[in-house]
Amino acid sequence: MTHLKDLPLHTLQFYATAPYPCSYLPDRQARSQVATPSHLIHNDAYSDLVLSGFRRSGMFTYRPYCDGCNACIPLRVLANEFRPSRSQRRAQTRHANLQARVLKLCFVPEHYQLYLRYQNGRHAGGGMDHDSIDQYTQFLLQSRVNTRLVEFREPDDGPTPGALRMVAIADILSDGLSAVYTFYDPDARGSFGTYAVMWQIEQARSLRLPYLYLGYWIAESPKMAYKVQFRPYETLVEGRWRPSEDAPDAP
């Protein structure tokens, strides 16, 4: 098992938060282990932290540290070995006309409006459907690592940009991409979330990076079910990355 003391992170400190309501499993309490100070978590250090199961939300770098619960399992897709399923191929074909533009992190009012529509359409009552500009910025537009914002639009109509359909935010690590967050038009028909993951897998391949990190998979959470559809994948269990056929509760 990998211990934090074995990593080149001796300048960082780690503390556990107080319990708080779990966002994914009702009637459970969650805790997080947080890495500080944030200004020392540069790209190499963050890549090492992700290998040990950490993720970030803005400047907040954490991993689950719950009492008596190990439901949150870090998952990464093997980019070079990924082979899409029939439904994934359909999603890729359906959205192949979208034009992707990679940007540095920046505030775009149109992105923020799409974010609010997505939260209201897909996660109403979840606490993020009324996020202020400051909350949105702190969550998605603050980073000390190598982060890219990607917007996906319908084809241009002459001088007018095509309709904005989706925005994805990803970190570029030393061994892969880490999907931070994706939001899309909740009213448009399609499989935008699936297409975003496939696009990021292809980006990892083009950068010659072996993995796409998809954050935490929770077997009991329907919201997380899509992650194990991208095969082959590996999960971090007891400090070791295990192939998908060895993953507990894998469908």
PyMOL commands that set and color helices and strands:
alter all, ss='L'
color gray80, all
select helices_A, chain A and resi 4-6+38-40+43-51+79-81+86-94+109-122+133-140+192-206+222-229+244-246
alter helices_A, ss='H'
color red, helices_A
select strands_A, chain A and resi 13-16+20-21+29-30+32-36+55-57+60-64+73-78+99-103+147-153+164-172+176-184+211-217+233-237+240-243
alter strands_A, ss='S'
color yellow, strands_A
deselect
rebuild
show_as cartoon
